[in-house]
Amino acid sequence: MPRFFRYLYRVPLLLVHALIGLPIVLLLLSPAFGRFSIYGERVDQWAAGFWSRLLVRIFGLRMRRFGTPLPGAVLFVANHISWIDICVLHSQRWMAFVAKAEIERWPLIGTVVSHAGTIYHHRGSNDSLHGVMHQMLERLQTGFAVGVFPEGRTHSGHAIGVFHARIFQPAVLAGTPAQPIAIKYGDKGDAQVLMAFGPKENFFSNLWRVLGEPPRPCEVHFLEPVAAHEDGRRKMADLCRQRIVDVMAAS
């Protein structure tokens, strides 16, 4: 199907999702609904996941999950390709993300993830980093899951960057495990580069291009957890990265 025809039905669906679905999910994300549950999950967390599942579907992604996400307090660590990674992960398991402060200003995504408890970091600010670490530790110690992208930024899709070890420190202090997650776009990961930001692409131009892409699978691999290591956060970072690299390399 030509790109033009995909826009014909996806743009209206996205508008309905934004204009009707967004106010509803924001209402359900309010603290008043946090006391209630649906299908064994808190209403606010279920709402974020349901909204994300519909969004990735509109963008033509057909989700395939491998492995099982850990319950309770856990540090989820994933490779980072695109802005849509957050929605992909929220579609599978609720978690409070650590993200760059710019995301708060993004339409749709920023509004939902902010109300879902995202922890924002101002790059280059040590005070901001200290605050992020404190909030992460607090969330983990109170039994909540936190999601991070240890590469620190999105990549082109050709390779996985170095994992910054300091982002694992709250898990070490809280004694909680880190579970690596490999995100693969397309058949056997053949669409990583297509989903990534292209040269000079911003959020809007990438969103528009991806919205017109053909339907494709998206695999989310929840891998063997890595226990909190007293001998160092670097070991946790390296083990998580290697497990993700191994899955990405598998055919």
N, C-alpha and C positions, 0 to 999 in steps of 0.2 A: 504494500500500500504506500503510495507517495506521501511524503511528509505533510503536504498541504491538507490531505484528508484526515490525518491524525490530529492536526490542529483543530479541524472543524468540530470534532467531538470532545477532545480533551480540554480545550480552553473553556467551553461552557461548564464541563464537570468541575474544573478547577475553581471557576468563579462561584459555583454553587457551594463547593466545599469551603470556600473562604467566607462567603457572605452569609451562609446559613449554618454550616457546620462549625465554623470557628466560634461564633457567639455561644453556641450550645456547649462546646467543649470547654470554653473559658468559664462558663457558669459551673460546670461539673468539677473544674479544677480549683474552685474556691474552697477555702478551709471548711466551710459548712458541710461539704459532702465528704470530707476526709474520714468522717466517722462511720460511713456506710460502706457496704461491700456489695459486689456483684460478681457472680461466678467465682467466688472465693478470693477476689482481689478488691482492694480499695477502689471506690468509685472514681476518685481523681486519677489514680494510676491507670485504671482500665480505660478511662476516657482518652488519656494521652496516647495509649497504645492503639485504641480503635481509630482515632483520628489519623494517626501515622500510617496504619495499615491501609486506610482508604487513600491517603495521599500517594504512597508509593505505587499503589495500584493504578491511580490516574496517570502516573508517569511511566506506566508500562512494565513495572517490575513485578515478576512472579516469584514470590518468596519461597525459599527452600531452607529449612533449618536442619542442621546436623548437630548432634550432641544436645546436652541439656544445660540450661543456665542454672547456676547455683542459686538457692534461695537465700533470703536474709542479707546480712552484711557481706558484701564482696566488692572488690575493686575490679571492674571490667575494663580490659585494655584491648584496643582494636587498632588495626591499620586504618589510615585516614586518606581517603581519595577525594571526597566531594562533600558539599554541604548536606547532601541527602543521606549521608552516613548516619546522622543523628536520628532521622526518621526511620531508617532501616532498623536500627538497633531498638528504638522505642517500639517498633511494631512487634518485636519479639520478647522484650522484657523491660519493665520500667526501671530507669536508673536516673539519678541526678548527674547531669554531665558537667564536666569542667570544659569551658569553651572560651574563646577569645571574646573580648567585650564587644567587638563590632557586630557579632551575631545578634545581640539584643536589638539592634536597629533594623534587622532584616524583616521584611513583611512576611506574614504567615508563620514562618519557622521561628523567628525571634519571639513572637508573641506567645506561642505555645510553649516553647522550651523554657521561657522565663517563668511562666506560671507553673511549670512542672519542676521548678526547683533548681534550675541551672546555676552553677557557680561560675561567675565571670572573672576572667583574668585580664588585666591591662598589661600587655606585653612590655617588657623593659622596666617594670616597676617592681622593686623588691618588696615594697610594702604590700602591693597587690598579691604577690606570690605568697607572702607570709599569711595573708588573710585567706587565700585559697586553701593553703595547707591546713589551716585551723578549721575551716569549714568542712573540708574533706574528712578530717579526723573526727569531728563532731558527728557527722552523718554516719560514718562507719561504726562509731561507738554506740550510737542509738539504734543500730540494726538496719540501716538503709544501704542500698547499693549506690555506688558511684561509678560513672563511666568516664574514661579518659582516652585521649589519643596521644600516646607517649612520644610520637614523632614531633609533636608541637605544632604541626601545620599540615596542610594537605600536600600530597605529592603527585607527580605526573602519572603515576600508575605503572611506571617501568620498574620500580624497585621500592623496597621498604627502607625508610630512613632509620637512623640510630634512635633507640628508645632512651629518653632522658630519665635517668635513674631517680632523680629527686622526687618525681611525681609519685613514686612508690613508697615514700617515707611514711605517709599517713597509714598505709596498710601495715607496715612494719610496726609502728607504734600501737596500732589497734589490734594487732595480732590476727588480722583477717587475710584470707587468701586472695590472690589475684587470678582471675580467669581470663586467659587470652581469647580473643575473638578474631577470626579471619573473615573478612568481607570480600566476596568474589562476585564481580559483575559479569554477566554473560556466561556462555558455555565455557566451563573450565577457566573462568577469569579472563576471557578474551576481550572483554569490554572495559577493562580498568582504565585505559587511556581515554576511551570515548567518554566515560563518565567524569573524568578529572577535569579541572579547569584548564582550558586551552590558553595559549599565549594571549595576553592582554584581555582575557575574559574576566568580567566581574560577576557578581552573584546573579544579576538580572539576565545577562547574556548567556550564562551557563544554564540557568533555569529554562530559558526559552529554547535553547538548542536541545537540551535533554528532553524537554516536553515533546518534541517532535521525533524522538528516536523510536525505532521499532520496539515492540515488546521483547523482553529478554528476561531470563532467569537471574535471580540474585541469591547467592548462597551465603548463609550466615553459619559459620562453624564455631560452636562453643567447645573449646578445647580443654584438655586436662588442666585443672587448676594448679597454680604454683603457691605453695605454702609461704607464709611470712617467714623470711629468713633473718635470724638475728645477726648473721655474719655479713649482712649488707643488702641494701636495696639494689645495688648493681647486679647481683646474682638474679634477683627476681626479674629485673628488666631484661637481662640477656636471655633467660629461660623463656619468658613470654614471647619475646621477639622471635626466637628460634622456632618455637612451635607454630607461630603464624607463618613464618617464612617457609617451613616445611609443607604446610597445607597449600600455600600459594604456588609452590613449585610442583605439587602433585598434579598429574594429568587426569 
